[in-house]
Amino acid sequence: MSAHSGTQDLAVEHEALLQFLYLAPVGLVQTSAAGEVELMNPLSAQLLMPLSKDGGLANLFKVLESVAPELRGMAEDFISPQGAICEGFRAQLTGGIRGKEEPKMLGISLIKLAPDRLMAVLTDMTQVIAQERQLKYNTAWLNAITAGVTDYALMSLDHDGRIQEWNPSIGRVTKFTAKEVVGKYFSVFYKDQGISIDRMTDYLREADEDGWSLSEGWRMKGDGSRFWSSSMIVPIEEMVAETGGGAPSVLQEEKRYALIIRDITARTRDAGARLNAMSTDYLTGIANRRTLFESAELELKRWHRHPRPLSLMIIDADFFKKVNDTYGHAAGDLVLCDLASALGESMREIDTVSRIGGEEFAALLPSTDSEGAFQLAERFRKRVEAACVTFEGGEIKYTISIGISVMDESVRGFDDLLARADTALYIAKETGRNKVEIWNGLKRALRT
Ligand SMILES: Nc1nc2c(ncn2[C@@H]2O[C@H](COP(=O)(O)OP(=O)(O)OP(=O)(O)O)[C@@H](O)[C@H]2O)c(=O)[nH]1
């Protein structure tokens, strides 16, 4: 075979590859190590275009920065010359609008083909997510039914969520004594009783309306240790005989619930790590954008059931580009980690604190009205202003701006709530930075 025909063969192969790329039923994007796009098929353009801020698709990481800020760091930290950088990473694009549409999700796999060549495979995962949710509930049911006899505690709750009577399964799983739990709210299984009456009521109402309420998380044992638990609440309606005042007994419908708590610490150790990787931000370790959208969907559902204060804060580091330019990218990363951990420390357990963009964070605050959110934001802003980050022996000082929006009837969905907080943030930036603004309707009136 002559050198010439060899080159021709390669050209034919390359042409075939391009054809495949062009027609593939998934989005395929070839980039340099820094994310500069070299090749992309039409489906990729269709999936990515709505995310582009400037109408261009020149750099994959830049386009995805607002929905998957972790990707750039993952690619940079991947030192092998080739291999899978991430598989099935999920980037949340939009939240659902109640009763109208499913939240949109983009699946991203990133493969390093050569030191300076990456290939991204993009898929629209919107349908998959809806199916997965159903599967999760089905699995929870199956687990509850088929679990071994020793790993679950089953108890009945009265209509307000108080534990009605003792049985040995409670002691076996939770190590509490009868005296410590009977007659108490089921919040006794949460650290420092760290769940509000409102939140307990939410779970009970969810069980009423959906047939069950499912939650996973750390729960406390009577001996002070904690375990990772899957808890399910199911309503039970029972006809009970009511007697009183000498009147003949009548059958009354009494609302009660069954609470099933399972200790799944051991079983979820591996799965938990995998789940963690999907729900936490790669750089800072706090929740990612996807987790925020999942929490928001639940909170908005709760709000529509029983409106009560719900606020959203967007927190953005000021002049962050300057931090990167002055001290370097590694210092910038450190500042982001500092901001994330300070934010985590300042919020409650029921708040969802997440990184939603490059230097942008969000906190979703249930049971918090605009005044409460404003005070919290101000306290946090001052805390950041007063602190500094130590980097290579020097000190980096930075400030933040915060935009707040509050849930009300006119908010169409989480995207809308997010857009309002974003507008408030924009005003805070435009009017000097290092300040807090609350979204204030179309007039965008400024807070004094
Ligand atoms: N170190 C680091 N920098 C990041 C990361 N993600 C985004 N950035 C940088 O954050 C900077 C954001 O810059 P701009 O959007 O111009 O905003 P800014 O400089 O903070 O200015 P204002 O927000 O207007 O106060 C860009 O330089 C990004 O490259 C990251 O994960 N690590």
The ligand as an SDF file (V2000), in Angstrom:
LIG
                    3D

 32 34  0  0  0  0  0  0  0  0999 V2000
  -10.9530   29.8260   40.3010 N   0  0  0  0  0  0  0  0  0  0  0  0
  -12.1130   29.6090   39.6930 C   0  0  0  0  0  0  0  0  0  0  0  0
  -12.6620   30.5650   38.9350 N   0  0  0  0  0  0  0  0  0  0  0  0
  -13.8450   30.3340   38.3510 C   0  0  0  0  0  0  0  0  0  0  0  0
  -14.5290   29.1150   38.4880 C   0  0  0  0  0  0  0  0  0  0  0  0
  -15.6930   29.1950   37.7900 N   0  0  0  0  0  0  0  0  0  0  0  0
  -15.7390   30.4160   37.2360 C   0  0  0  0  0  0  0  0  0  0  0  0
  -14.6370   31.1280   37.5630 N   0  0  0  0  0  0  0  0  0  0  0  0
  -14.2680   32.4790   37.1660 C   0  0  0  0  0  0  0  0  0  0  0  0
  -15.1370   33.4300   37.7630 O   0  0  0  0  0  0  0  0  0  0  0  0
  -15.0320   34.6430   37.0290 C   0  0  0  0  0  0  0  0  0  0  0  0
  -16.3700   35.2980   36.9460 C   0  0  0  0  0  0  0  0  0  0  0  0
  -16.1790   36.5380   36.3850 O   0  0  0  0  0  0  0  0  0  0  0  0
  -17.3370   37.5530   36.0400 P   0  0  0  0  0  0  0  0  0  0  0  0
  -18.5820   36.7940   35.6560 O   0  0  0  0  0  0  0  0  0  0  0  0
  -16.7870   38.5400   35.0750 O   0  0  0  0  0  0  0  0  0  0  0  0
  -17.6970   38.2340   37.3940 O   0  0  0  0  0  0  0  0  0  0  0  0
  -16.8270   38.9980   38.4900 P   0  0  0  0  0  0  0  0  0  0  0  0
  -15.4210   39.2430   38.0600 O   0  0  0  0  0  0  0  0  0  0  0  0
  -17.0080   38.2760   39.7820 O   0  0  0  0  0  0  0  0  0  0  0  0
  -17.5570   40.3790   38.5600 O   0  0  0  0  0  0  0  0  0  0  0  0
  -18.9350   40.7150   39.2670 P   0  0  0  0  0  0  0  0  0  0  0  0
  -19.6820   39.4360   39.4570 O   0  0  0  0  0  0  0  0  0  0  0  0
  -19.6010   41.6320   38.3010 O   0  0  0  0  0  0  0  0  0  0  0  0
  -18.6070   41.3660   40.5610 O   0  0  0  0  0  0  0  0  0  0  0  0
  -14.4600   34.2630   35.6590 C   0  0  0  0  0  0  0  0  0  0  0  0
  -13.1480   34.7750   35.5820 O   0  0  0  0  0  0  0  0  0  0  0  0
  -14.4410   32.7390   35.6910 C   0  0  0  0  0  0  0  0  0  0  0  0
  -13.3620   32.1970   34.9670 O   0  0  0  0  0  0  0  0  0  0  0  0
  -13.9040   28.1000   39.2770 C   0  0  0  0  0  0  0  0  0  0  0  0
  -14.4080   26.9960   39.4610 O   0  0  0  0  0  0  0  0  0  0  0  0
  -12.7030   28.3940   39.8630 N   0  0  0  0  0  0  0  0  0  0  0  0
  1  2  1  0
  2  3  2  0
  2 32  1  0
  3  4  1  0
  4  5  2  0
  4  8  1  0
  5  6  1  0
  5 30  1  0
  6  7  2  0
  7  8  1  0
  8  9  1  0
  9 10  1  0
  9 28  1  0
 10 11  1  0
 11 12  1  0
 11 26  1  0
 12 13  1  0
 13 14  1  0
 14 15  2  0
 14 16  1  0
 14 17  1  0
 17 18  1  0
 18 19  2  0
 18 20  1  0
 18 21  1  0
 21 22  1  0
 22 23  2  0
 22 24  1  0
 22 25  1  0
 26 27  1  0
 26 28  1  0
 28 29  1  0
 30 31  2  0
 30 32  1  0
M  END
$$$$
